[in-house]
Amino acid sequence: MWNTLVDSLVYFPDRELYGDPADAGLAFTDLRVPTEDGERLHGWWIPARAVPARGHVLFFHGNAGNVS
């Protein structure tokens, strides 16, 4: 029973991308990061406009939609 409940709460993101940072006029690099457990994470690196950069932001889009 517990596994069924947990499995029903697992999130499956939409695989279609509806845009990217270029749509907002931002330069970016598409990233694919392999994990130790055989998965692959996808993300975008958007470099800071100011040099040197004052910091970095790591944004997690949450449990809705996808990175786009």
C-alpha positions as CSV (number, residue, x, y, z in Angstrom):
1,M,0.0,0.0,0.0
2,W,2.7,2.5,1.0
3,N,4.6,1.9,-2.3
4,T,1.4,2.5,-4.3
5,L,0.9,5.8,-2.5
6,V,4.5,6.9,-3.0
7,D,4.4,5.9,-6.7
8,S,1.3,7.9,-7.3
9,L,3.1,11.0,-5.9
10,V,6.1,10.6,-8.2
11,Y,6.4,13.5,-10.6
12,F,6.9,12.9,-14.3
13,P,7.9,16.2,-16.0
14,D,6.6,17.2,-19.4
15,R,9.3,16.4,-21.9
16,E,8.4,19.1,-24.4
17,L,10.3,22.4,-24.0
18,Y,8.1,25.4,-24.6
19,G,11.0,27.9,-24.6
20,D,14.5,28.6,-23.5
21,P,16.6,31.5,-22.1
22,A,17.2,32.8,-25.7
23,D,13.5,33.7,-25.9
24,A,14.3,36.3,-23.1
25,G,17.4,37.5,-24.9
26,L,19.8,35.5,-22.7
27,A,22.9,33.6,-23.8
28,F,23.0,30.1,-22.3
29,T,24.6,26.7,-22.5
30,D,22.5,23.6,-22.5
31,L,23.8,21.2,-19.8
32,R,23.3,17.4,-19.3
33,V,24.8,16.1,-16.1
34,P,25.1,12.3,-15.6
35,T,24.5,11.1,-12.0
36,E,26.1,8.1,-10.2
37,D,22.8,6.2,-10.3
38,G,22.5,6.4,-14.1
39,E,20.1,9.3,-14.4
40,R,20.8,12.5,-16.3
41,L,19.9,16.0,-15.1
42,H,19.2,18.7,-17.6
43,G,19.7,22.4,-17.1
44,W,20.8,25.7,-18.5
45,W,23.9,27.7,-17.6
46,I,23.2,31.4,-18.0
47,P,26.5,33.3,-17.4
48,A,26.4,36.6,-15.4
49,R,26.6,39.8,-17.5
50,A,28.9,41.4,-14.9
51,V,32.5,40.3,-14.7
52,P,33.5,39.1,-12.2
53,A,30.2,37.6,-11.1
54,R,29.0,38.5,-7.6
55,G,27.5,35.1,-7.0
56,H,25.4,32.3,-8.6
57,V,21.8,31.3,-8.4
58,L,20.7,27.7,-8.6
59,F,17.0,27.6,-9.4
60,F,14.9,24.5,-9.0
61,H,11.7,24.7,-11.0
62,G,9.7,22.6,-8.6
63,N,7.1,20.0,-9.1
64,A,5.3,21.4,-12.1
65,G,6.0,21.6,-15.8
66,N,9.7,21.5,-16.6
67,V,12.7,23.7,-16.9
68,S,11.1,25.7,-19.8
